[in-house]
Amino acid sequence: MAIVGGIDVHRRQLTFDYCDRATGELCRGRIAPADRQGFRSWLSQLPPGGDFALEGCTGWRYIVEELAAAGFVAHLAEPADTAALRGNKQRAKTDRADARHLRELLISGTLPESWIPPAHVLEARTTVRLYKDLSDERGAWTQRIHAALFHQGVETFSGTLASDLGRVFLDKADLSPAARRAVETGLAHIETLNKTLTPIKRDLSKFSLAQPGCSALREYFGIGGLLSVAIWAEMGDTRRFSSSSDAVRHTGLDITVYSSDTKRAKGHLARQGPSVLRWALYEAAKSAAKPAAPDHEYYVSVRERLGAQRATLSVARKIARWVHHRLRELGDEAFAPV
């Protein structure tokens, strides 16, 4: 290593702290504005070769790309574990202190590193997250329409309100002018979102058929085109996990436990991993309720003891373990570009 440093990333500025291993010179400062061109210009002033660490927060992608293009090695730190390594001692929390902390962890070899996905995986991940955001927005508008109907005392409609039957039902509903305007606005937004979501889902399904890792995940009952890409992109290279338990921990579906002496708090989901990954695994696990599913017997046994939701979560953890082993079997082929 010629240069070893840490970079604290923010929207307005980048704070750096690096040292030259050959001369022992220590440099600190800020780069503003925090954009690609400014960071590229700063890198051009440094001697080639070296390592930089930064936390895996929003904005890390262009930093990693520019470091690689300039001949530096980027190390992406896991934010929660990096914060935990600061310890319980009360001290000043500043951008300079964060950059120095990253540098010290990198030099000592104790930096909790995260996986840096290839560009095509990042693109797929961004597309999946866009689909999930738009889908959530569509669900929110649907709930608003149902709330408006309930407030007006309209009978419950079991079908899809945006369908032809749903629109006939809404046309006949006894609504006040303001409520009808709210319903029509909601339907217009849902129609626009459907037009946007349809081609995105189609493209992701095509991608899943061509990509070896996604295609392998579709072997599991309940994992289709959309979910296979979501799980593949968010789970990442499972060879970085020492066991399937670590893979489950990455999903955030593991149960947190606090126990002291004879007292034990009720466990909760950790929810520390990617939220889209938890959603995809949970959606795939819901298929276990079908009698044709291979996990149906296991699902029913857990449901009888703990309820349907916890049974679905148990199956989701089981799927996460299977995904871990399946992607490891494929090796480098699992994330081959299409």
C-alpha positions in Angstrom: 0.0 0.0 0.0 1.4 3.4 -1.0 -1.5 5.5 0.3 -4.0 4.3 2.9 -7.0 6.5 3.8 -10.6 6.9 4.7 -13.3 8.9 3.1 -16.4 10.1 4.9 -19.2 10.6 2.3 -21.8 13.4 2.5 -24.0 15.2 0.0 -22.2 18.5 0.3 -18.6 17.4 0.9 -16.2 14.5 1.1 -13.9 14.4 4.1 -10.6 12.5 3.6 -7.9 11.3 5.9 -4.9 9.4 4.4 -1.3 8.8 5.0 1.6 7.9 2.8 3.1 4.7 4.0 6.5 5.5 2.5 7.0 8.9 3.9 4.6 8.8 6.9 3.0 12.1 5.7 -0.6 12.5 7.0 -3.1 14.5 4.9 -6.6 15.7 5.9 -9.2 17.9 4.2 -12.5 18.2 2.3 -13.6 18.0 -1.3 -16.5 20.3 -2.2 -18.7 20.0 -4.0 -19.1 16.3 -3.6 -19.6 15.3 -7.2 -17.9 12.9 -9.6 -15.9 15.6 -11.4 -14.6 17.2 -8.2 -13.6 13.8 -6.8 -11.9 12.8 -10.1 -9.9 16.0 -10.1 -8.8 15.4 -6.5 -7.7 11.9 -7.3 -5.6 13.1 -10.2 -3.4 15.0 -7.8 -2.5 11.9 -5.8 0.3 9.5 -6.6 -1.1 6.3 -8.2 -1.8 3.2 -6.1 -3.2 2.9 -2.7 -6.3 1.9 -0.7 -9.3 3.9 0.5 -12.1 2.9 2.8 -15.6 4.4 2.9 -18.9 3.4 4.4 -21.6 1.7 2.3 -24.0 4.6 2.6 -25.8 6.6 -0.2 -23.3 7.9 -2.7 -20.7 5.2 -2.4 -21.1 4.0 -6.0 -19.5 6.8 -7.8 -16.7 7.0 -5.2 -15.8 3.3 -5.8 -16.0 3.7 -9.6 -13.7 6.7 -9.6 -11.2 5.0 -7.2 -11.0 2.0 -9.5 -10.6 4.1 -12.6 -7.7 6.0 -11.0 -5.9 2.8 -10.0 -6.9 2.7 -6.3 -8.5 -0.1 -4.3 -11.8 0.7 -2.7 -12.9 -1.0 0.5 -16.6 -0.7 1.4 -17.3 -0.8 5.1 -20.5 -2.0 6.7 -21.9 1.0 8.5 -23.4 -0.6 11.5 -20.3 -2.8 12.3 -18.0 0.2 11.7 -19.9 2.3 14.2 -19.9 -0.5 16.7 -16.0 -0.6 16.5 -15.8 2.9 17.8 -16.7 1.5 21.2 -18.8 2.9 24.1 -16.3 5.7 25.0 -17.9 9.1 24.6 -15.9 11.2 22.1 -16.4 13.8 19.5 -18.3 12.5 16.4 -17.2 14.6 13.4 -16.6 13.9 9.7 -12.8 14.1 10.3 -13.1 11.6 13.1 -15.1 9.3 10.9 -12.5 9.4 8.1 -9.7 8.8 10.6 -11.6 5.9 12.1 -11.9 4.3 8.6 -8.2 4.8 7.9 -7.2 3.2 11.2 -9.5 0.2 10.7 -8.1 -0.3 7.2 -4.5 -0.2 8.4 -5.1 -2.6 11.3 -7.0 -5.0 9.0 -10.2 -4.9 11.1 -12.4 -3.0 8.7 -15.8 -4.8 8.4 -15.9 -5.0 4.6 -19.0 -5.3 2.5 -19.3 -6.8 -1.0 -18.9 -4.4 -3.9 -21.2 -5.7 -6.7 -20.2 -5.5 -10.3 -21.8 -2.8 -12.4 -24.4 -5.1 -14.0 -25.6 -6.3 -10.6 -25.9 -2.7 -9.4 -28.0 -1.9 -12.4 -30.3 -4.8 -11.8 -30.5 -3.8 -8.1 -31.5 -0.3 -9.0 -34.2 -1.5 -11.3 -35.6 -3.9 -8.8 -35.7 -1.1 -6.1 -37.4 1.2 -8.6 -40.1 -1.5 -9.2 -40.6 -2.0 -5.5 -40.9 1.8 -4.8 -43.5 2.2 -7.6 -45.4 -0.9 -6.5 -45.6 0.5 -2.9 -46.8 3.8 -4.3 -49.5 1.9 -6.2 -50.6 0.1 -3.1 -50.7 3.4 -1.2 -53.1 4.9 -3.8 -55.3 1.8 -3.6 -55.5 2.1 0.2 -56.5 5.8 -0.2 -59.3 4.8 -2.5 -60.6 2.1 -0.1 -60.4 4.6 2.7 -62.4 7.2 0.8 -65.1 4.5 0.0 -65.3 3.4 3.6 -65.6 6.9 4.8 -68.6 7.3 2.4 -70.2 4.1 3.6 -69.8 2.3 0.3 -70.0 -1.5 0.4 -66.7 -3.5 0.1 -65.5 -4.5 -3.3 -63.5 -7.7 -3.3 -61.9 -7.3 -6.7 -59.4 -4.9 -8.2 -60.7 -1.4 -8.3 -58.6 -0.5 -11.4 -60.2 -3.3 -13.4 -63.2 -2.9 -15.7 -65.6 -4.4 -13.1 -64.0 -2.2 -10.4 -64.6 1.0 -12.5 -68.3 0.0 -13.1 -68.6 -0.5 -9.3 -67.1 2.9 -8.6 -69.3 4.6 -11.2 -72.4 3.3 -9.5 -71.1 4.1 -6.0 -72.9 6.9 -4.0 -70.0 9.4 -3.5 -69.8 13.1 -2.7 -68.2 15.3 -5.3 -65.0 15.6 -3.3 -64.8 11.9 -2.6 -65.4 11.0 -6.3 -62.6 13.4 -7.3 -60.3 11.7 -4.8 -61.2 8.3 -6.2 -60.7 9.4 -9.8 -57.4 10.9 -9.0 -56.2 7.7 -7.3 -57.3 5.6 -10.3 -55.5 7.9 -12.7 -52.3 7.5 -10.7 -52.7 3.7 -10.5 -53.2 3.6 -14.3 -50.0 5.6 -14.8 -48.1 3.4 -12.4 -49.3 0.2 -14.1 -48.1 1.5 -17.5 -44.7 2.1 -15.9 -44.5 -1.1 -13.9 -45.4 -3.5 -16.8 -42.3 -3.0 -19.0 -40.0 -3.0 -15.9 -41.3 -6.3 -14.8 -41.1 -7.7 -18.3 -37.5 -6.6 -18.6 -36.5 -8.1 -15.3 -38.2 -11.4 -16.2 -36.2 -11.6 -19.4 -33.0 -10.8 -17.6 -33.7 -13.6 -15.1 -34.0 -16.2 -17.9 -30.6 -15.1 -19.4 -28.6 -14.7 -16.2 -27.3 -18.0 -14.8 -27.7 -17.1 -11.1 -31.2 -15.8 -11.5 -32.2 -18.8 -13.7 -30.9 -21.2 -11.0 -32.9 -19.4 -8.3 -36.1 -20.0 -10.3 -35.8 -23.7 -9.6 -37.2 -23.0 -6.2 -41.0 -23.2 -5.9 -42.4 -19.7 -5.5 -39.4 -17.8 -7.0 -40.3 -16.3 -10.4 -38.7 -13.8 -12.7 -39.0 -10.7 -10.6 -38.2 -12.3 -7.3 -35.2 -14.2 -8.6 -33.6 -10.9 -9.8 -34.4 -9.2 -6.5 -33.0 -12.0 -4.3 -29.9 -12.4 -6.6 -29.1 -8.7 -6.7 -29.7 -8.1 -3.0 -28.2 -11.3 -1.6 -25.0 -10.9 -3.6 -22.0 -13.3 -3.7 -22.7 -15.7 -0.9 -19.1 -17.0 -0.9 -18.4 -14.1 1.4 -20.6 -15.7 4.1 -18.9 -18.4 6.3 -22.3 -20.2 6.7 -25.9 -20.1 5.8 -26.6 -18.6 9.2 -24.6 -15.5 8.1 -26.7 -15.3 5.0 -29.9 -15.3 7.0 -28.3 -12.6 9.2 -27.6 -10.5 6.1 -31.3 -10.6 5.2 -32.4 -9.2 8.5 -34.8 -12.1 9.0 -32.9 -13.4 12.0 -34.3 -13.1 15.5 -32.6 -10.7 18.0 -32.4 -12.0 21.5 -31.6 -10.1 24.7 -31.1 -12.3 27.7 -29.6 -11.5 31.1 -29.8 -13.9 34.2 -33.4 -15.2 34.3 -34.8 -12.4 32.2 -35.3 -12.7 28.5 -36.9 -10.2 26.2 -39.2 -11.2 23.4 -37.3 -11.7 20.2 -37.9 -9.4 17.1 -36.7 -9.4 13.6 -33.3 -7.8 13.2 -34.3 -5.9 10.0 -30.6 -5.0 9.4 -30.3 -6.2 5.9 -31.8 -4.9 2.6 -35.5 -4.4 2.9 -36.1 -5.4 -0.7 -34.4 -8.7 0.0 -36.7 -9.4 3.0 -39.7 -8.5 0.8 -38.7 -10.8 -2.0 -38.0 -13.8 0.4 -41.3 -13.2 2.2 -43.2 -13.1 -1.1 -41.6 -16.3 -2.3 -42.3 -18.0 1.1 -46.0 -17.2 0.8 -46.2 -19.8 -1.9 -45.6 -22.5 0.7 -49.2 -22.1 1.7 -50.2 -23.9 -1.5 -50.6 -27.7 -1.2 -48.3 -28.2 -4.2 -45.4 -26.5 -2.6 -42.5 -28.7 -1.4 -42.4 -26.7 1.9 -46.1 -27.0 2.5 -45.9 -29.6 5.2 -43.3 -27.7 7.1 -45.3 -24.5 6.6 -48.5 -26.1 8.1 -46.6 -27.6 11.1 -45.2 -24.2 12.0 -48.5 -22.4 11.3 -50.4 -24.7 13.7 -48.0 -23.7 16.5 -47.1 -20.1 15.8 -49.5 -18.7 13.2 -49.4 -18.0 9.4 -47.1 -15.0 9.5 -44.4 -16.6 11.6 -44.7 -19.8 9.5 -44.0 -17.7 6.4 -41.0 -16.1 8.0 -39.7 -19.5 8.9 -40.0 -20.6 5.2 -38.3 -17.3 4.1 -35.3 -18.1 6.3 -35.2 -21.6 4.8 -35.2 -20.1 1.3 -32.4 -17.8 2.3 -30.3 -20.8 3.3 -31.1 -22.6 0.1 -30.1 -19.5 -2.0 -26.8 -19.3 -0.1 -25.9 -22.8 -1.0 -27.2 -22.6 -4.6 -25.3 -19.5 -5.5 -22.1 -20.9 -3.9 -22.4 -24.0 -6.1 -22.4 -21.8 -9.2 -19.3 -20.0 -8.2 -18.2 -17.2 -10.6 -21.0 -18.2 -13.0 -23.6 -17.0 -10.5 -22.9 -13.4 -11.3 -21.7 -13.6 -14.9 -22.9 -10.6 -17.0 -25.6 -11.1 -19.5 
